Amino acid sequence: MRSWRRFLGQVANAGSDENFLRFLEGLETFVAKALSLTMVVVILFAIVDLGVFLVREIAAHPLDIVGRRLIELFGLILNVLIALEILENITAYLKKHVIQAELVIVTSLISLARKIITLEFEKVGSAELISVAVAILALAIGYWIIRHVNRKA
């Protein structure tokens, strides 16, 4: 409640550039913290979903978790990993107030890996496959450039 009053006070005193910039920084921090908490909730739900899926599959097919069910399991695991990477992006932003391009690219690559693993090739056209391949190539090149530049710095 106290921080809310301080926040409203900053809004009221936002006339000067310095106060306004301080207000914006506080707002960015608040939003990043709210996003972090949201991602924690998402991660917990994703883990519960993964656990429920595993229990159902083991109960229904104790020794037969291959094929499509295994691909679904990998997709759920990668969902958790992607959510963790997004949380890492937000946490890095809170620490340094800079969006780290390398983390964003890695998260995007994991998302595309999930897409490829869960892709039903018989149901997609060549245009979608080509677009995924181009996206992977562009992200891989971007990642290599960023790593190369960061190594020199």
C-alpha positions in Angstrom: 0.0 0.0 0.0 2.9 2.3 0.9 4.6 1.7 -2.5 1.3 2.4 -4.2 1.1 5.9 -2.5 4.7 6.5 -3.6 3.8 5.5 -7.1 0.8 7.9 -7.2 3.0 10.6 -5.7 5.5 10.1 -8.5 2.7 10.4 -11.1 1.6 13.7 -9.5 5.2 15.0 -9.5 6.0 13.8 -13.0 6.3 17.3 -14.4 10.1 17.4 -14.5 12.0 15.2 -16.9 13.9 13.5 -14.1 10.7 12.7 -12.1 9.1 11.4 -15.3 12.0 9.1 -16.1 12.1 7.9 -12.6 8.3 7.2 -12.8 8.8 5.3 -16.1 11.6 3.2 -14.6 9.4 2.3 -11.6 6.6 1.4 -14.0 9.0 -0.8 -16.0 10.2 -2.6 -12.9 6.6 -3.1 -11.7 5.6 -4.6 -15.0 8.6 -6.8 -15.2 7.9 -8.1 -11.6 4.3 -8.7 -12.5 5.4 -10.6 -15.6 7.8 -12.7 -13.6 5.1 -13.7 -11.1 2.8 -14.5 -14.1 5.5 -16.7 -15.6 6.1 -18.5 -12.3 2.3 -19.4 -12.3 2.5 -20.5 -16.0 5.5 -22.7 -15.2 3.7 -24.3 -12.2 0.6 -25.0 -14.4 2.8 -26.4 -17.2 4.6 -28.7 -14.7 1.2 -29.9 -13.3 0.0 -30.4 -16.9 3.1 -32.4 -17.7 2.6 -34.5 -14.5 -1.1 -35.2 -15.3 -0.2 -36.2 -18.8 2.5 -38.6 -17.5 0.3 -40.2 -14.9 -2.5 -40.6 -17.5 -0.2 -42.1 -20.1 1.5 -44.5 -17.6 -1.9 -45.6 -16.2 -3.4 -46.1 -19.7 -0.3 -47.6 -21.4 2.2 -48.7 -18.7 5.0 -49.9 -21.0 4.0 -48.2 -24.3 4.9 -44.5 -24.3 6.2 -44.2 -27.8 5.1 -42.6 -31.0 2.7 -39.7 -30.8 2.4 -39.8 -27.0 6.2 -39.5 -26.7 6.2 -36.5 -29.0 3.4 -34.9 -27.0 5.5 -35.5 -23.8 8.5 -33.8 -25.4 6.3 -30.9 -26.4 5.1 -30.5 -22.8 8.7 -30.7 -21.5 9.8 -28.1 -24.1 6.8 -25.8 -23.0 8.3 -25.8 -19.5 11.7 -25.1 -20.8 10.4 -22.2 -23.0 8.6 -20.7 -20.0 11.8 -21.0 -18.0 13.7 -19.2 -20.7 11.1 -16.4 -20.8 11.4 -16.1 -17.1 15.1 -15.9 -17.5 14.7 -13.1 -20.0 12.5 -11.1 -17.6 14.9 -11.7 -14.7 17.8 -10.5 -16.8 15.8 -7.4 -17.7 15.2 -6.8 -14.0 18.9 -7.1 -13.2 20.3 -5.0 -16.0 17.3 -3.1 -17.5 18.5 -4.4 -20.9 16.8 -6.9 -23.1 19.5 -9.5 -23.9 19.2 -10.5 -27.5 21.1 -13.7 -27.0 18.5 -15.0 -24.5 15.7 -14.0 -26.8 17.3 -15.9 -29.8 17.9 -19.0 -27.7 14.3 -18.9 -26.5 13.2 -18.6 -30.1 15.4 -21.5 -31.2 13.9 -23.7 -28.4 10.4 -22.7 -29.6 11.2 -23.7 -33.1 12.8 -26.9 -31.9 9.5 -27.6 -30.1 7.6 -26.8 -33.4 9.7 -29.3 -35.3 9.5 -32.0 -32.8 5.7 -31.8 -32.5 5.1 -31.1 -36.2 2.9 -33.6 -38.0 4.7 -33.7 -41.3 1.8 -35.3 -43.1 -0.4 -32.4 -42.3 1.8 -29.5 -43.3 2.7 -28.1 -46.6 6.1 -27.3 -48.1 5.7 -23.6 -47.5 5.4 -24.0 -43.8 8.5 -26.3 -43.7 10.5 -23.8 -45.7 9.4 -20.9 -43.5 10.5 -22.9 -40.4 13.8 -23.7 -42.0 14.4 -20.0 -42.9 13.5 -18.9 -39.4 15.9 -21.5 -37.9 18.7 -20.4 -40.3 18.1 -16.7 -39.5 18.1 -17.3 -35.8 21.2 -19.5 -36.0 23.1 -16.8 -37.9 21.9 -14.1 -35.5 23.0 -16.2 -32.6 26.4 -16.8 -34.1 26.9 -13.1 -34.8 25.9 -12.2 -31.3 28.2 -14.8 -29.8 31.0 -13.7 -32.0 30.6 -10.0 -31.1 30.3 -10.8 -27.4 33.4 -12.9 -27.5 35.4 -10.0 -28.8 34.0 -7.6 -26.3 
